[in-house]
Amino acid sequence: MGEEEEEELQSRALLRSCASLVRPQQEAKRRRWARQRARGMAAAAAKKEDAREVLDLAEYTKNQPWWRKLFGPSSGSSAEKYNVTTQLVIGGVTGWCTGFIFQKVGKLAATAVGGGFFLLQIANHTGYIKVDWKLVEQDVKKAKEQLKFHSSGSKVTPEVKSRVDEVITFLKKNIILTGGFAGGFLLGMSS
């Protein structure tokens, strides 16, 4: 054996002896930490039992925003969680998907409504359906009057106002995500 091999063996033996000294110390630290943690948990459990109070869930949920109810208490604005690029990509992709779906559903709905009117006109023209136009005119007048009545006293309920305020606050806090969504939505509608 050469000098290099002897040095290699000596260094390995030294490493083994150091490792054998470190392992018991680490194990002792781990045991102490586990004991301290168990004591802390026991003390916290005792405090919880002493400090229990009645929580009215109905009142608690009324005071929570809808997105906190949906996603949990750790859901702050996306500006706090993600960088600008990630927000733009997430907003753009979700906006594009939403726009694409709106486009397809809109075409389908327009086709269904237009086809329905077309079939009604054909049925009316051929005599299968007789339309009482005076009754239709009366119903349209009633609908106009009701719309005028409801629009004249346009008081927004507090629930609607609070929801609108929540949405506006959310949009202001997540302006980059909102911008990405709007751009993606327009691209989705055009594709």
C-alpha positions in Angstrom: 0.0 0.0 0.0 1.1 3.5 -0.8 1.0 6.6 1.3 -2.1 7.9 -0.4 -4.1 4.7 0.4 -3.0 4.9 4.1 -4.0 8.5 4.3 -7.4 7.6 2.7 -8.0 4.9 5.3 -7.0 7.2 8.2 -9.3 9.9 7.0 -12.2 7.4 6.7 -11.6 6.1 10.2 -11.5 9.7 11.5 -14.8 10.4 9.7 -16.4 7.3 11.2 -15.3 8.3 14.7 -16.7 11.8 14.3 -20.0 10.5 13.0 -20.2 8.1 15.9 -19.8 11.1 18.2 -22.3 13.3 16.4 -25.1 10.8 16.1 -25.7 10.4 19.9 -25.6 14.2 20.3 -28.2 14.7 17.5 -30.3 11.9 19.0 -30.2 13.6 22.5 -31.2 17.0 20.9 -34.1 15.3 19.1 -35.3 13.7 22.3 -35.1 17.0 24.2 -37.0 18.8 21.5 -39.7 16.1 21.5 -40.1 16.4 25.3 -40.3 20.2 25.1 -42.8 20.0 22.3 -45.0 17.5 24.3 -44.9 19.8 27.3 -45.9 22.8 25.2 -48.7 21.0 23.6 -50.0 19.8 27.0 -49.9 23.4 28.3 -51.6 24.7 25.2 -54.4 22.1 25.5 -54.9 23.0 29.1 -55.2 26.7 28.1 -57.6 25.9 25.4 -59.9 24.0 27.7 -59.8 26.9 30.2 -60.4 29.6 27.5 -63.2 28.1 25.5 -65.9 30.4 24.4 -69.0 30.0 22.3 -68.6 31.0 18.7 -71.7 31.9 16.8 -71.0 30.5 13.3 -73.8 32.4 11.6 -72.4 35.7 12.8 -68.8 34.7 12.0 -69.7 33.7 8.4 -71.7 36.9 7.8 -68.5 38.9 8.6 -66.3 36.9 6.3 -65.9 37.7 2.6 -67.2 35.1 0.1 -63.7 34.1 -1.1 -62.5 33.5 2.5 -65.5 31.1 2.9 -64.6 29.4 -0.3 -60.8 29.2 -0.1 -60.1 29.5 3.6 -58.5 32.1 5.8 -55.0 32.0 4.2 -56.2 33.3 0.9 -55.0 36.9 0.6 -54.6 38.8 -2.6 -52.6 37.1 -5.3 -50.3 40.1 -5.3 -49.0 38.9 -2.0 -48.5 35.3 -3.2 -47.3 35.4 -6.8 -45.0 37.6 -9.0 -46.3 39.7 -11.8 -45.5 37.2 -14.6 -47.3 34.4 -12.8 -50.3 36.6 -12.1 -50.5 37.7 -15.8 -50.2 34.1 -17.0 -52.9 32.8 -14.5 -55.2 35.7 -15.4 -54.6 35.3 -19.1 -55.2 31.6 -19.2 -58.3 31.6 -17.1 -59.6 34.6 -19.1 -58.9 32.9 -22.4 -60.7 29.7 -21.3 -63.7 31.7 -20.0 -63.9 33.8 -23.2 -63.6 30.7 -25.4 -66.4 29.0 -23.4 -68.6 32.1 -23.6 -68.1 32.3 -27.3 -69.1 28.7 -27.9 -72.1 28.9 -25.5 -73.1 32.2 -27.0 -73.1 30.8 -30.5 -75.1 27.8 -29.3 -77.6 30.1 -27.5 -78.0 32.4 -30.4 -78.6 29.5 -32.8 -81.2 28.0 -30.5 -83.0 31.3 -29.9 -82.9 32.2 -33.6 -83.9 28.8 -34.7 -86.8 28.8 -32.3 -88.1 32.1 -33.6 -87.6 30.9 -37.1 -89.6 27.7 -36.4 -92.3 29.8 -34.6 -92.6 32.1 -37.7 -92.9 29.1 -40.0 -95.6 27.5 -37.8 -97.5 30.8 -37.6 -97.3 31.3 -41.4 -98.5 27.8 -42.2 -101.4 28.1 -39.7 -100.2 25.7 -37.0 -100.1 28.6 -34.5 -102.4 31.6 -34.2 -100.9 34.5 -32.3 -103.2 36.8 -30.3 -101.3 40.0 -31.0 -103.5 42.1 -28.8 -102.7 39.9 -25.8 -99.0 40.1 -26.7 -99.2 43.9 -26.8 -101.0 44.1 -23.4 -98.3 41.8 -21.8 -95.5 44.0 -23.3 -97.2 47.2 -21.9 -97.4 45.5 -18.4 -93.8 44.5 -18.6 -92.8 48.1 -19.5 -94.8 49.5 -16.6 -93.2 47.1 -14.2 -89.7 48.0 -15.5 -90.5 51.7 -15.1 -91.8 51.1 -11.6 -88.8 49.1 -10.4 -86.2 51.5 -12.1 -87.8 54.7 -10.5 -87.1 53.5 -7.0 -83.7 52.0 -7.7 -82.6 51.4 -4.2 -79.8 48.9 -4.0 -80.2 46.5 -1.1 -77.3 46.5 1.5 -76.5 42.8 0.6 -76.0 43.7 -3.1 -74.0 46.8 -2.2 -71.7 44.8 0.1 -71.1 42.2 -2.6 -70.3 44.8 -5.1 -67.9 46.5 -2.7 -66.2 43.1 -2.1 -65.8 42.5 -5.8 -64.4 46.0 -6.3 -61.9 45.6 -3.4 -60.8 42.2 -4.8 -60.3 43.7 -8.3 -58.3 46.6 -6.9 -56.1 44.3 -4.8 -55.5 41.9 -7.8 -55.3 44.5 -10.6 -52.6 42.5 -12.6 -54.5 39.3 -12.4 -57.7 41.2 -13.5 -55.9 42.8 -16.4 -54.6 39.4 -17.5 -58.0 37.9 -17.2 -59.6 40.7 -19.3 -57.0 40.4 -22.0 -57.3 36.6 -22.1 -61.1 36.9 -22.1 -61.0 39.1 -25.2 -58.6 36.8 -26.9 -60.8 33.8 -26.0 -63.8 35.5 -27.4 -62.0 36.3 -30.7 -60.5 32.8 -31.2 
